[in-house]
Amino acid sequence: MVAGQDNHPRGALLEQIRSKSDLLAFQLGDFKNLIRDRKVVSFYETLQTRHLEFDSKSKSWTRTGGYITAVDADSALLQLPDSIEEKVPLDADHSMIVKFDTNDSRGYTSARDRLVQFEQDAPSVVAARFSRSTKSVRSFTVQPSVSEVSRVEHFVGREENITEICEALQYDGSRKTAVVHGLGGMGKTQLALAYAQRHRDDYSAVLWVNSKDVDTLKQGYAAAARRIYREHPSLVHLKAVAEGSDLNEAVEAVKRWLNSAGNDRWLVIYDNYDTPKLPGHDEPGTFDIRPFLPKADQGAVLITTRSSQLQLGHPVAVKKLRDIEHSLEILSRTSRRDGLSLDADARNLADELDGLPLALATAGAYLHLVPDSFAEYLQSYKESWAQLQQDTPQLLSYEDRALYSTWNISLNHVKQQSSLAAKLLQL
């Protein structure tokens, strides 16, 4: 539009928006992808415009040059289907196409009438869009499995951890990952179960994958593939996987499903990932879980692990129960015995088990089946601890000793009832 544009201050801009500009082509492509099925009205000029020329006498730019079509229809329009883009020609040149002399001029009334129509159509258009969004979520829905996300019966004292997981996995359209870490017996699995139970309605699908080793993880993906296919038999690409035995293909098939566009409200729990392959370490039996995770920036991932060094998401540290009342509550629920807060022997046992949820639950389960008193169980526990220290001095962790001691008491009871059952438990 500018004659002698090399001397014009807008020369650099005009160079960027020249005909066949790559920059504009890329922007146009991005815009078309963004608008999808939204309605567009495009106005374009039909009259020619004069070039700008610099008047050396007046030291100003004037439209005294030759006539040109500044922006032809091919450039002015998005070239979208007529059902999406309405194309309106105006009897105006490039300068006057956005200027209106009166409120009854054709250009003004055309723009006004279409804006009014957009406003009137907005409620139904938005409602339809939300309806499609709901249907999209529904097409990816997988009902929670009772075997995988079972009811948590004895979950206490972890409300701060639940809140932290909620904040870490709060939906904003992008991938969210939380890593629950803590020593064995702290209740990491129960915490993940409790979160999944409370928030299952927040997700279209909740998948549980035991990740103690590579083979078990692949089996978990195969089970997930069967669940997805049962609820969505139209997904023919999952049929062969669900009915076959190729675990590697099962992993890839489920990952593809999790990566699907619109499938962004799932939760996958990778439980017992206790042997992570860490940078600079190459211990036998460790593995990297990252190749097994879906790549799309969507959904939620919850990992439980004993490793505090795993850096794949927001860390949630699970520690011993600090409030003895929480320990007594676990003992009470699992033993089915009441009034423990006033029972000195029960409090002594809770103190000895030092806020370890699994040890407390194991002790309570034993006392539910056996009519021993808390004092008698505490004595058995101390004897089992002493024997364990003598037989297996390599168990240096206090937490490990507590768990093994409670386990040994239960195992000895089983031996008295059935030697065969005890042997099966020791396999």
Secondary structure, 3 states (H helix, E strand, C coil): CECCHHHCCCHHHHHHCCCCCHHHHHHHHHHHHHHCCCCEEEEEECCCEECEEEECCCCEEECCCCEECCCCHHHHCCCCCCCCEEEEEECCCCCCCCCCCCCCCHHHHHHHHHHHHHHHHHHHHHHHHHHHHHHHHHCCCECCCCCCCCCCCCCCCCHHHHHHHHHHCCCCCCCEEEEEECCCCCCHHHHHHHHHHHHHHHCCEEEEEECCCHHHHHHHHHHHHHHHHHHCCCCHHHHHHHHCCCHHHHHHHHHHHHHCCCCCCEEEEEECCCCECCCCCCCCCCECCHHHCCCCCCCEEEEEECCCCCCCCEEEECCCCCCHHHHHHHHHHHHCCCCHHHCHHHHHHHHHHCCCHHHHHHHHHHHHHCCCCHHHHHHHHHHHHHHHHHHCCCCCCHHHHHHHHHHHHHHHHHHHHCHHHHHHHHC
